[in-house]
Amino acid sequence: MPQSYDRVFNFSAGPCTLPVEVLEEAREDLLNYKGTGLSVMEMSHRSKPYEKIIGEAEADLRTVLGVPEGYKVLFLQGGASLQFTMIPMGFLPAAASADYIITGAWGKKALEAAQMVGTVRKIFDAKDSNYNHAPKLTSLDVDPNAAYIHYTSNETIQGVDFFEDPSTAGNWVCDASSDILSRPMDVSKYAMMYAGAQKNMGPAGVVVAIVRDSFFDTLVEKTHPMLDYRVHAENGSMYNTPACWSIYMCGLVYKYLLRNGGLAASAERNQKKAGTIYSAIDGSGGFYKGHAVPENRSWMNITFTLPNEDLTTEFIAGAKAKGMIELKGHRSVGGCRASIYNAFPQEGCDALAQFMGEFAAARG
């Protein structure tokens, strides 16, 4: 069945598919936002209408994610990749060290950035298995004196997810860029959680950082202003002009999630969508092979390989001809990757699973 507006099924790892009703609302507001006579893209970030936009976005994110009292919510720029640098610059004093858990490409990049700033300790690295699994957090030899413990909850490239929060609150720092809002997460267990918007929240250009108030007390004394979390918190995420349109779009997505059952309903939808494609993989008699071990299979990024490169190329071309795009896997894993973030429709997963069955039957 064709989608509205002749849209394709976009399996891209990012930017993500957005809810059609959110795009329709943004279209209505594009030229004249709520009778103000101008677009959000033209609006002063110091104006009353924009202060309401960013204020509602923060309030709705707190509600949908269950952010408790005692946390700041910041809308920053530079994506999650800048956080890889800002975090050690701010929270890793010269006399301390930080622990890093590496389950894929993004955790590795975070580690490399931190190593340029201070002393870090790699307490887990799944490199030998080509990053196909994640450890239980309780199994790790965490330094009780670590400035913080950093991990990536879902690895976009490898398709590996922890599916757990730390068992106790501590200085845990989580890059949740590709699974935030896909399921409930216990923010109270973290000193900091951050996520680029372009996977599950909105368009590229903004990153959300949720920071426990007491974690601010551990910040180093002086940092460049644009890299200082205190400065951004003291200025309500408006030390400089924020990514106004991206924040507005995120706000619409938060309202969409609240209207549609919150994160419990989101998790149910996402698990069902992922299960549709994993069933096609597991039922193919070995024609398709999943990359991640079953207990860590991501609901957001489904990675799998075909018997050879020629079949992979043919499969991707055949899927594109049927309106399914961006299925090529990352070179470090090969094969295919189907990214099915929050707003990706079940119909697209059904279409892919059907095509996978037909292709395996014809080429297997």
Secondary structure, 3 states (H helix, E strand, C coil): CCCHHHCCEECCCCCCCCCHHHHHHHHHHCCCHHHCCCCHHHCCCCCHHHHHHHHHHHHHHHHHHCCCCCEEEEEECCHHHHHHHHHHHHHCCCCCEEEEEECCHHHHHHHHHHHCCCEEEEEEECHHHCCCCCCCHHHCCCCCCCCCEEEECEECCCCEECCCCCCCCCCEEEECCCCCCCCCCCHHHCCEEEEECCCCCCCCCCEEEEEEHHHHCCCCCCCCHHHCHHHHHHCCCCCCCCCHHHHHHHHHHHHHHHHCCHHHHHHHHHHHHHHHHHHHHHCCCCCCEECCCHHHECCCEEEEECCCHHHHHHHHHHHHHCCEECCECCCCCCCEEEECCCCCCHHHHHHHHHHHHHHHHHHC
